[in-house]
């Protein structure tokens, strides 16, 4: 097995195997009032030229249901919510349930939800199927996660903190958010990033 893949898998499993906290960490994104007032829009900017976006925007990911490859850049023009997970993480599952409700309330022509993982494809596919999650679930390479850590720091792999981020329709990437967020908080962040 590739040594870097083994190290990444162990890091992800260790992050999710810690004892669950009694109190989830507070979200690190803007409060709902600030997000709706345009502060998040200002944070995300007016657009990033494709050649100035992080390399991981163009890194191939593998969708676990069809096996097809795609990149985040393929969905330019949409507001994209991205959450790294591992299938055995209880905190990840709780956040994914909030994501499911947010997805149901937003226009699929404008918003896209992507869950990425280092888990094997069959494990991630079974997870998505078991909970009837119907958005993109993708496996990613260790290089993709290494690039995310360059952008966001190691906190992006502390999966029990439910890390997630948003890419605006113009290609700007938000800061990393952590902590459980409600459906309404997610919708506020996504609509602010979309400029709605």
ABEGO torsion letter per residue (X at the ends): XBAAAAAAAAAAAAAAABBBBABBBBBABBBAAAAAAGAAAAAAEAEBBAAABBAAAABBBBBAAAGBBBBAAAABGBBBBBBBBBAABAAAAAAAAAAAAAAAABBAAABBBBBBBABBAAAAAAAAAAAGBABBBBBBBAAAAAAAAAAAEAAAABAAAGBBBBBBAAGBBBBBBBEBBBAAAAAAAAAAAAGX
